[in-house]
Amino acid sequence: MYKMAFISVIDLGTGSIRNTIYDLSGKEVDARKKDNPLIHPQPGWAEQDPASWWSTIKDQFLDLDPATRNQITAITVTSQREGIVPVDEDFRALSNMIIWLDGRTAREAEEIVEKMGEQAIYDITGLVANPVWSLSKILWIRKHREDLYQKAYKFLQAEDYLLSRLTRKAVSELSIASRTCMLDVTHRRWSHKILEAFEIAENKLPELLEPGTLIGTLPDDIAQEFELSKDVKVYAGAGDQQAAALGVGALEEGMVSIGIGTSSALSMTLDQPVRPKHHKIILNCAALPGKWEYEPPIWNTGGLVRWFVDAIQGEGLSYEDSLSGAEAVPAGCEGLIALPYFSGAGSPRWNPDLKGGFYGLGLHHGQFHLLRSLMESIAFEIKFNIESIRSSGILLKKVILSGGASKNRPLCQIISDVLQAEVDVFVESEASSKGVFLLVRDAIVADGGQAPTPSVTPEYISFIPDPGNKETYDQVYQRYIRLGDHLEKLNE
């Protein structure tokens, strides 16, 4: 008889910390979730307390039924990306983590560009120059907290912090290391050229592993602290967006995973690190070992719909009523086009100075036209990025949506109509957790002598394109691109 085995997946998100327990069939056995508060020491700064993360995760394990906790044989982690925390040799945080939302590093980001050049940054790291990446945070700490920089044993991201403290081994995996602006993404190693340029000692950084690698077992004292077996194995996970692509089943080249929420990120797995010819599409290491991914971000997606419903439309209509009203508006919004750059443009324009607006407003337009035009602009931005990816010669095979905004059925149908492609919506709520579960499950089965388990087939709701809307959307999309081009010229 085989012993039952459970996998604990810790999802350290920006808004919450979730610990989901799966059996080897992929069934959710239990889950614990707690808010992850932000700290704002100054306007524009955003931090979180790693010590509170540890305390929360400990409480989540202790809150489990002992019968469940005793059957946990493995732990893995997925997390938010780009944040940096200095730690001591026991992997305890020396300060709060400067997270991805933090805006203090604009000057350091400029210095990176001045020293390296935007093209060199892209060629080495696959990233488009931006203050969000981890390198600018390390440079800020050195400039403004030199004592902290000198005291630091390692600089870690969120996933790294948990994995390293759980195993007492300084480790990072390649998908999350892709977001540092220090990784040679093609050769899957720290970039000596970048580290030398900014005088960062490589021994300040963790060892690099492929996603899903076995790191080790829990030290005795941590096993006792969490009331877990000392035989529990800890596996490297993946960054949240890369893990979500794995979770929804976007495993092959040409399959696009779109985590669509307040903002969105597209993810397409690649067999080789090919860069598009005409646009700078972010290139990362994927959650699948030995693979890469494109990951262009779109800053404004579901947040546009929520903004309109909350701030613009009159009272008396529910969110669902608003979506129904927009759904009834004809494709193309009778000449109305929204430009969704309400907080600048992400990929592929990469222009933080662009602003949003509406073009073609007439007296025949009402509030539902405005709302639908915003949803159509989301679909146009998705198409714009997919067309940019196609410039590298990769063909679109499948589109899979996940995330909160994927529950917006009219939006999903509009995306399908604009792309003229079937769009599948992942029905589970935790794509990232499911992704890292799948990443380590086969290793657990092979290593632990567990019973063979059936493959986990993702469940979808499918949206089929209406061919009657193709001509309209093709025409409107071309006008949309021209409007964006003209808008960029106005901002020069």
Legacy VTK file of the C-alpha trace (Angstrom):
# vtk DataFile Version 3.0
C-alpha trace
ASCII
DATASET POLYDATA
POINTS 492 float
0.000 0.000 0.000
1.261 3.439 -0.910
1.456 6.155 1.703
-0.689 9.224 1.020
1.422 12.266 0.099
0.442 15.938 0.074
2.239 18.903 -1.464
2.173 22.318 0.201
2.254 25.186 -2.304
2.974 28.593 -0.775
1.848 31.497 -2.958
3.445 34.680 -1.642
1.479 37.312 -3.517
1.482 41.069 -3.169
-2.007 41.143 -1.659
-2.146 37.838 0.200
-0.235 34.755 1.315
-1.903 31.473 0.456
-0.872 27.966 1.475
-2.679 25.330 -0.579
-2.383 21.630 0.162
-2.827 19.286 -2.819
-2.919 15.530 -3.039
-1.035 13.946 -5.915
-4.129 13.869 -8.137
-4.238 17.680 -8.030
-7.224 17.861 -5.688
-7.152 20.723 -3.204
-7.171 19.140 0.261
-7.003 22.328 2.323
-6.000 25.969 1.989
-5.168 28.892 4.225
-5.087 32.538 3.117
-4.156 35.787 4.847
-3.793 39.372 3.670
-0.237 40.610 3.027
-0.193 44.257 4.093
1.808 46.932 2.299
4.074 49.357 4.135
4.547 52.904 2.753
7.391 54.618 4.666
7.273 57.542 2.226
5.001 58.529 -0.672
5.790 56.319 -3.662
7.609 53.714 -1.576
6.224 50.200 -1.114
7.634 47.582 1.247
6.608 44.373 3.013
7.939 42.633 6.119
9.494 39.209 5.416
9.432 38.358 9.127
5.639 38.655 9.053
5.557 36.351 6.001
7.401 33.706 7.982
5.063 34.101 10.947
2.002 33.864 8.697
3.236 30.713 6.982
4.057 29.128 10.332
0.535 29.875 11.573
-0.953 28.452 8.378
0.870 25.159 8.859
-0.040 24.974 12.536
-3.682 25.718 11.728
-3.964 22.624 9.536
-5.543 19.469 10.857
-2.651 17.308 12.195
-3.764 14.440 9.959
-3.283 16.699 6.944
-0.052 18.261 8.175
1.492 14.847 8.872
0.981 13.781 5.264
2.823 16.753 3.741
5.905 15.369 2.009
6.981 18.393 -0.041
6.876 22.187 -0.041
7.313 24.527 -2.989
6.833 28.266 -3.503
5.544 30.710 -6.088
5.729 34.432 -5.455
5.618 38.022 -6.569
8.739 39.096 -8.421
11.390 41.856 -8.632
11.442 42.757 -4.929
14.727 42.645 -3.006
15.581 42.055 0.650
19.074 41.811 2.178
19.459 38.857 4.574
22.017 37.641 7.074
23.694 34.227 7.099
20.667 32.689 8.828
18.500 34.110 5.994
16.718 36.496 8.321
15.746 39.797 6.721
17.893 42.793 7.629
15.178 45.203 6.494
11.779 45.221 4.860
11.644 44.009 1.261
11.475 46.734 -1.382
8.751 45.214 -3.539
7.934 45.560 -7.227
5.391 48.348 -6.591
8.060 50.630 -5.113
8.860 53.785 -7.077
11.997 55.100 -5.396
14.580 53.753 -7.872
13.985 55.945 -10.923
17.446 57.536 -10.729
19.189 54.171 -10.323
17.311 52.871 -13.370
18.570 55.860 -15.359
22.123 55.094 -14.256
21.764 51.510 -15.485
20.719 52.772 -18.914
23.462 55.400 -18.975
26.118 52.798 -18.237
24.827 49.832 -20.268
22.487 51.252 -22.921
18.934 50.025 -23.492
19.888 47.662 -26.312
22.632 45.960 -24.299
20.251 45.497 -21.371
17.735 43.847 -23.676
20.332 41.727 -25.466
21.749 40.338 -22.210
18.741 40.124 -19.900
15.749 40.057 -22.259
14.258 42.940 -20.244
13.199 46.412 -21.294
14.855 49.100 -19.161
12.576 49.939 -16.218
12.936 50.926 -12.534
10.994 47.836 -11.418
13.841 45.334 -11.818
15.806 44.112 -8.807
19.161 45.572 -9.872
17.969 49.151 -9.375
16.841 48.255 -5.833
20.239 46.796 -4.945
21.930 49.938 -6.277
19.560 52.103 -4.218
20.398 50.160 -1.054
24.120 50.567 -1.709
23.745 54.306 -2.346
21.369 55.145 0.504
21.971 52.319 3.036
25.619 51.406 2.584
25.732 49.860 6.061
22.917 47.515 5.069
24.582 46.680 1.769
27.857 45.771 3.467
26.100 43.727 6.158
24.032 41.722 3.660
25.024 38.096 3.152
22.712 37.739 0.141
20.124 39.770 -1.771
16.974 37.727 -2.318
13.585 37.976 -3.971
10.423 36.827 -2.189
10.492 33.203 -3.404
14.255 33.050 -2.768
13.787 34.265 0.804
11.342 31.505 1.695
13.210 28.706 -0.089
16.568 29.768 1.347
15.267 30.120 4.884
13.402 26.805 4.667
16.561 24.954 3.582
19.399 27.222 4.807
20.779 27.189 1.285
21.053 30.424 -0.703
19.106 29.589 -3.847
17.050 31.172 -6.594
15.458 29.598 -9.632
15.802 30.897 -13.145
12.260 32.094 -13.799
12.336 34.567 -10.924
16.006 35.426 -11.491
14.902 36.560 -14.962
13.337 39.614 -13.288
16.526 40.963 -11.704
18.186 42.603 -14.748
21.310 40.657 -13.766
20.650 37.346 -15.527
22.183 36.363 -18.856
18.871 34.961 -20.031
20.245 33.147 -23.080
22.932 31.243 -21.160
20.866 30.955 -17.929
23.519 32.317 -15.564
24.354 35.540 -13.762
25.764 38.075 -16.219
29.416 38.749 -15.436
29.292 41.809 -17.666
26.469 43.427 -15.681
27.856 42.451 -12.282
31.273 43.861 -13.192
29.761 47.051 -14.616
27.962 47.778 -11.347
30.587 46.269 -9.028
28.267 43.698 -7.494
30.015 40.623 -6.129
28.412 37.424 -7.409
28.705 35.927 -3.922
26.058 38.450 -2.820
23.584 36.593 -5.043
22.047 33.141 -4.569
22.912 29.973 -6.473
20.809 29.489 -9.604
18.648 26.383 -10.101
16.167 25.236 -12.691
12.510 25.529 -11.594
11.315 22.405 -9.811
14.780 21.382 -8.591
15.003 19.518 -5.281
16.850 21.830 -2.865
16.893 19.668 0.264
14.904 18.732 3.350
13.763 20.864 6.258
16.339 21.434 9.002
15.289 19.835 12.280
14.507 23.101 14.075
12.300 24.402 11.249
10.495 21.079 11.000
9.792 21.347 14.739
8.735 24.994 14.447
6.169 24.157 11.745
5.307 20.746 13.266
6.250 19.017 10.018
8.319 15.923 9.354
12.050 16.543 9.030
11.836 14.433 5.866
9.720 17.042 4.070
11.488 17.958 0.834
11.683 21.518 -0.471
11.584 22.164 -4.211
12.261 25.310 -6.183
9.065 26.780 -7.610
8.590 29.559 -10.153
7.625 33.210 -10.416
3.879 33.792 -10.251
3.249 34.651 -13.911
5.441 31.855 -15.265
3.809 29.419 -12.851
0.344 30.536 -13.982
1.209 29.696 -17.590
2.139 26.190 -16.491
-0.972 25.901 -14.346
-3.399 26.739 -17.146
-1.739 24.300 -19.538
0.164 26.689 -21.839
3.048 24.276 -22.191
3.872 24.389 -25.895
5.347 27.043 -28.136
2.513 29.041 -29.666
0.182 28.688 -26.667
-0.467 32.044 -24.979
-1.417 32.305 -21.311
-2.904 35.657 -20.341
-3.211 36.379 -16.636
-5.799 39.105 -16.925
-6.556 41.135 -13.832
-6.192 44.831 -12.973
-3.239 44.672 -15.354
-2.210 41.725 -17.470
0.756 39.729 -18.667
0.941 37.457 -21.671
3.139 34.388 -21.416
4.205 32.154 -24.306
6.586 29.248 -23.714
9.575 29.019 -26.082
11.972 26.227 -26.935
14.739 28.713 -27.794
15.486 32.291 -26.627
14.458 34.040 -29.861
13.963 37.805 -29.694
11.279 39.424 -31.897
12.687 41.494 -34.730
10.627 44.666 -34.489
9.611 45.085 -30.842
11.225 44.590 -27.466
9.089 41.809 -26.043
10.297 40.695 -22.605
12.129 37.364 -22.705
12.346 35.336 -19.477
13.193 31.823 -18.410
9.956 29.841 -18.162
8.607 27.717 -15.315
9.357 24.640 -17.408
13.018 23.663 -16.901
15.175 24.437 -19.922
12.512 26.612 -21.564
12.040 30.346 -22.108
8.976 32.545 -22.418
7.827 35.849 -23.854
6.063 37.941 -21.231
4.809 41.313 -22.470
2.842 43.287 -19.850
-0.243 45.427 -20.442
-0.667 48.005 -17.699
-4.403 48.641 -17.940
-6.916 45.846 -18.501
-9.517 44.762 -15.940
-8.717 47.874 -13.935
-10.194 49.990 -16.744
-13.544 48.222 -16.461
-13.593 48.573 -12.677
-12.603 52.258 -12.937
-15.452 52.965 -15.320
-18.059 51.117 -13.259
-16.914 52.665 -9.968
-15.987 56.199 -11.003
-17.804 57.135 -14.205
-21.157 55.432 -14.654
-24.187 56.647 -12.726
-25.580 54.957 -9.667
-28.256 52.314 -9.848
-26.471 49.815 -12.083
-24.700 46.728 -10.796
-21.417 45.536 -12.249
-23.269 42.716 -14.014
-25.868 45.126 -15.449
-23.056 47.290 -16.819
-21.445 44.328 -18.549
-24.797 43.280 -20.023
-25.337 46.780 -21.371
-21.888 46.826 -22.978
-22.470 43.383 -24.461
-25.530 44.711 -26.316
-23.499 47.441 -28.083
-22.484 46.441 -31.657
-18.894 45.410 -32.355
-16.804 48.490 -33.091
-18.922 50.675 -30.778
-20.395 52.579 -33.739
-17.159 54.467 -34.358
-15.951 54.964 -30.786
-12.376 53.904 -29.936
-10.793 53.974 -26.474
-7.071 54.456 -25.920
-6.317 52.555 -22.694
-3.097 54.305 -21.658
-4.465 55.639 -18.378
-1.150 54.978 -16.607
1.128 54.923 -19.622
1.694 52.209 -22.193
3.323 48.863 -21.466
4.431 46.454 -24.168
5.052 46.911 -27.036
5.008 50.741 -27.010
6.841 51.085 -23.666
5.874 54.722 -23.255
5.097 55.845 -19.678
4.029 59.305 -20.876
1.040 58.239 -22.989
-2.398 59.099 -21.633
-5.773 57.483 -22.137
-8.857 58.842 -23.821
-11.680 58.267 -26.279
-11.775 59.071 -30.008
-14.837 59.395 -32.202
-17.391 60.364 -29.545
-20.751 61.354 -30.962
-24.127 62.305 -29.580
-25.382 58.815 -30.386
-22.959 57.252 -27.902
-23.950 56.365 -24.346
-22.234 54.982 -21.274
-22.358 51.396 -22.509
-20.519 52.446 -25.698
-17.767 53.901 -23.508
-17.514 50.731 -21.454
-17.456 48.424 -24.456
-14.824 50.557 -26.184
-12.590 50.114 -23.128
-13.028 46.349 -23.324
-12.285 46.401 -27.049
-9.098 48.377 -26.363
-7.953 45.606 -23.996
-8.445 43.082 -26.783
-6.602 45.344 -29.243
-3.597 45.598 -26.888
-3.539 41.810 -26.586
-3.615 41.506 -30.379
-0.883 44.160 -30.732
1.428 42.113 -28.501
0.591 38.840 -30.213
1.297 40.423 -33.605
4.647 41.624 -32.219
5.471 38.101 -31.069
4.586 36.778 -34.514
7.432 38.865 -35.929
9.786 36.236 -34.462
8.129 33.596 -36.650
6.074 31.918 -33.894
2.508 30.996 -34.779
-0.446 31.347 -32.427
-1.927 27.964 -31.456
-4.086 28.646 -28.422
-5.118 31.478 -26.084
-5.883 30.756 -22.415
-7.199 33.372 -19.995
-6.992 33.248 -16.215
-7.312 35.750 -13.387
-10.125 37.881 -12.024
-11.021 39.695 -15.241
-11.430 36.374 -17.058
-14.784 36.119 -15.245
-15.964 39.019 -17.431
-17.749 36.980 -20.128
-18.367 39.863 -22.581
-14.665 40.761 -22.408
-13.651 37.159 -23.144
-15.955 37.083 -26.174
-14.568 40.384 -27.453
-11.003 39.043 -27.159
-12.031 35.952 -29.121
-13.702 38.068 -31.821
-10.773 40.487 -32.152
-8.243 37.653 -32.399
-10.619 35.498 -34.471
-9.401 32.589 -32.380
-10.946 30.286 -29.812
-10.257 31.549 -26.297
-10.252 29.158 -23.340
-10.865 30.431 -19.800
-9.208 28.489 -16.975
-11.945 27.718 -14.453
-9.814 27.357 -11.298
-8.938 30.446 -9.281
-5.306 29.650 -8.393
-3.363 29.169 -11.627
0.052 29.965 -10.095
-0.343 27.498 -7.233
-1.546 24.791 -9.598
1.440 25.472 -11.864
4.117 24.889 -9.226
2.177 21.881 -7.948
2.451 20.341 -11.417
6.113 21.327 -11.564
7.102 19.211 -8.559
4.467 16.465 -8.566
6.214 14.112 -10.977
9.453 14.464 -9.032
7.612 13.575 -5.822
6.057 10.512 -7.424
9.344 9.294 -8.887
11.387 9.948 -5.766
8.945 8.798 -3.112
7.656 5.535 -4.563
4.140 6.898 -4.709
1.305 5.382 -6.670
1.027 6.503 -10.299
-1.445 9.351 -10.597
-3.585 10.478 -13.512
-2.478 13.519 -15.457
-4.121 16.758 -14.357
-6.128 18.099 -17.290
-7.052 21.786 -16.986
-10.741 22.636 -17.212
-11.813 25.485 -19.481
-14.830 27.448 -20.606
-14.403 28.139 -24.320
-15.363 31.212 -26.340
-15.726 30.814 -30.114
-15.119 33.817 -32.414
-18.015 35.282 -34.365
-16.826 35.445 -38.004
-19.400 38.152 -38.636
-17.308 40.555 -36.518
-14.004 39.883 -38.269
-14.146 42.629 -40.899
-15.340 45.240 -38.407
-12.645 44.457 -35.892
-9.891 44.231 -38.497
-10.764 47.749 -39.650
-11.131 49.195 -36.164
-7.884 47.572 -35.029
-5.920 49.227 -37.856
-7.410 52.588 -36.911
-6.596 51.912 -33.254
-2.920 51.295 -34.077
-2.739 54.478 -36.166
-4.300 56.498 -33.328
-1.700 55.142 -30.918
1.094 56.028 -33.344
-0.192 59.598 -33.669
-0.594 59.871 -29.898
3.058 58.930 -29.428
4.094 61.675 -31.882
2.068 64.217 -29.908
4.052 63.243 -26.794
7.487 63.675 -28.400
LINES 1 493
492 0 1 2 3 4 5 6 7 8 9 10 11 12 13 14 15 16 17 18 19 20 21 22 23 24 25 26 27 28 29 30 31 32 33 34 35 36 37 38 39 40 41 42 43 44 45 46 47 48 49 50 51 52 53 54 55 56 57 58 59 60 61 62 63 64 65 66 67 68 69 70 71 72 73 74 75 76 77 78 79 80 81 82 83 84 85 86 87 88 89 90 91 92 93 94 95 96 97 98 99 100 101 102 103 104 105 106 107 108 109 110 111 112 113 114 115 116 117 118 119 120 121 122 123 124 125 126 127 128 129 130 131 132 133 134 135 136 137 138 139 140 141 142 143 144 145 146 147 148 149 150 151 152 153 154 155 156 157 158 159 160 161 162 163 164 165 166 167 168 169 170 171 172 173 174 175 176 177 178 179 180 181 182 183 184 185 186 187 188 189 190 191 192 193 194 195 196 197 198 199 200 201 202 203 204 205 206 207 208 209 210 211 212 213 214 215 216 217 218 219 220 221 222 223 224 225 226 227 228 229 230 231 232 233 234 235 236 237 238 239 240 241 242 243 244 245 246 247 248 249 250 251 252 253 254 255 256 257 258 259 260 261 262 263 264 265 266 267 268 269 270 271 272 273 274 275 276 277 278 279 280 281 282 283 284 285 286 287 288 289 290 291 292 293 294 295 296 297 298 299 300 301 302 303 304 305 306 307 308 309 310 311 312 313 314 315 316 317 318 319 320 321 322 323 324 325 326 327 328 329 330 331 332 333 334 335 336 337 338 339 340 341 342 343 344 345 346 347 348 349 350 351 352 353 354 355 356 357 358 359 360 361 362 363 364 365 366 367 368 369 370 371 372 373 374 375 376 377 378 379 380 381 382 383 384 385 386 387 388 389 390 391 392 393 394 395 396 397 398 399 400 401 402 403 404 405 406 407 408 409 410 411 412 413 414 415 416 417 418 419 420 421 422 423 424 425 426 427 428 429 430 431 432 433 434 435 436 437 438 439 440 441 442 443 444 445 446 447 448 449 450 451 452 453 454 455 456 457 458 459 460 461 462 463 464 465 466 467 468 469 470 471 472 473 474 475 476 477 478 479 480 481 482 483 484 485 486 487 488 489 490 491
